[in-house]
């Protein structure tokens, strides 16, 4: 969708009731101005109304957009377990990277 990120996020929030609790959603945040941090923050704030576990990842092949992955709110315990699992993987990657850099 070719819209300003906050507007695209509001549209995604408007269709959120069509998703089951805990269902995944993906959104592309297109940079319409050089101030990408502001656009990411605005999109994240708008999405937080209906989604949880929002993660942003900037893919290397396109410097003009970022991908946001999230889940519909209301999944309960399973959602919390998935978030903890993701944080554990993130921490393990960071630990491996630090060990690799220590040998360099």
C-alpha positions as CSV (number, residue, x, y, z in Angstrom):
1,X,0.0,0.0,0.0
2,X,1.6,3.3,-1.0
3,X,0.5,5.5,1.9
4,X,2.3,7.5,4.6
5,X,3.3,5.0,7.3
6,X,1.0,6.3,10.1
7,X,-2.0,6.2,7.6
8,X,-1.1,2.7,6.5
9,X,-0.8,1.6,10.1
10,X,-4.3,3.0,10.9
11,X,-5.7,1.1,7.9
12,X,-4.1,-2.1,9.2
13,X,-5.6,-1.4,12.6
14,X,-9.0,-0.9,11.0
15,X,-9.0,-4.4,9.5
16,X,-7.5,-6.0,12.7
17,X,-11.0,-7.2,13.9
18,X,-11.1,-9.5,10.9
19,X,-8.0,-11.4,12.3
20,X,-8.1,-14.0,15.0
21,X,-6.3,-13.1,18.2
22,X,-2.6,-14.0,17.8
23,X,-2.8,-14.1,14.0
24,X,0.4,-12.7,12.3
25,X,0.4,-9.6,10.3
26,X,3.1,-8.0,8.1
27,X,3.3,-4.4,6.9
28,X,5.9,-2.6,4.8
29,X,6.9,0.9,6.1
30,X,7.8,2.9,3.1
31,X,10.1,5.9,3.7
32,X,8.4,8.9,2.2
33,X,10.9,11.3,3.9
34,X,14.5,11.1,5.0
35,X,13.5,11.0,8.6
36,X,13.0,7.2,8.8
37,X,13.1,7.0,12.6
38,X,10.2,9.3,13.0
39,X,8.1,7.3,10.4
40,X,9.0,4.0,12.2
41,X,8.0,5.5,15.6
42,X,4.7,6.8,14.3
43,X,3.8,3.5,12.6
44,X,4.8,1.5,15.7
45,X,2.6,3.8,17.9
46,X,-0.4,3.5,15.6
47,X,0.0,-0.3,15.4
48,X,0.3,-0.8,19.1
49,X,-3.4,-0.1,19.5
50,X,-4.3,-3.5,17.9
51,X,-1.1,-5.5,17.6
52,X,1.6,-6.8,19.9
53,X,5.1,-8.1,19.5
54,X,5.9,-5.5,16.8
55,X,9.3,-6.1,15.3
56,X,10.9,-4.0,12.6
57,X,13.5,-5.4,10.2
58,X,15.3,-3.5,7.5
59,X,16.0,-5.8,4.7
60,X,19.3,-5.3,2.8
61,X,17.9,-5.2,-0.7
62,X,15.7,-2.1,-0.2
63,X,17.0,0.9,1.7
64,X,13.7,2.8,1.3
65,X,11.5,0.5,3.4
66,X,11.3,-1.5,6.5
67,X,9.2,-4.6,7.2
68,X,7.1,-4.7,10.4
69,X,6.0,-8.1,11.7
70,X,3.4,-8.4,14.5
71,X,0.6,-10.4,16.0
72,X,-3.0,-9.4,16.7
73,X,-3.6,-8.7,20.4
74,X,-5.5,-11.1,22.6
75,X,-3.6,-14.4,22.1
76,X,-3.0,-14.8,25.8
77,X,-0.4,-17.2,27.2
78,X,0.7,-18.6,23.8
79,X,1.5,-15.1,22.7
80,X,3.7,-14.5,25.7
81,X,5.5,-17.8,25.2
82,X,6.2,-16.8,21.5
83,X,7.6,-13.4,22.6
84,X,9.8,-15.0,25.2
85,X,11.1,-17.5,22.6
86,X,11.9,-14.7,20.2
87,X,13.7,-12.7,22.9
88,X,15.8,-15.9,23.8
89,X,16.8,-16.3,20.1
90,X,17.7,-12.6,19.9
91,X,19.9,-12.8,23.0
92,X,21.6,-16.0,21.6
93,X,22.4,-14.2,18.3
94,X,23.8,-11.3,20.2
95,X,26.0,-13.6,22.4
96,X,27.3,-15.5,19.3
97,X,28.1,-12.2,17.7
98,X,30.0,-11.0,20.7
99,X,32.0,-14.2,20.9
100,X,32.8,-14.0,17.2
101,X,34.0,-10.4,17.6
102,X,36.2,-11.3,20.6
103,X,38.2,-13.7,18.4
104,X,38.8,-11.1,15.7
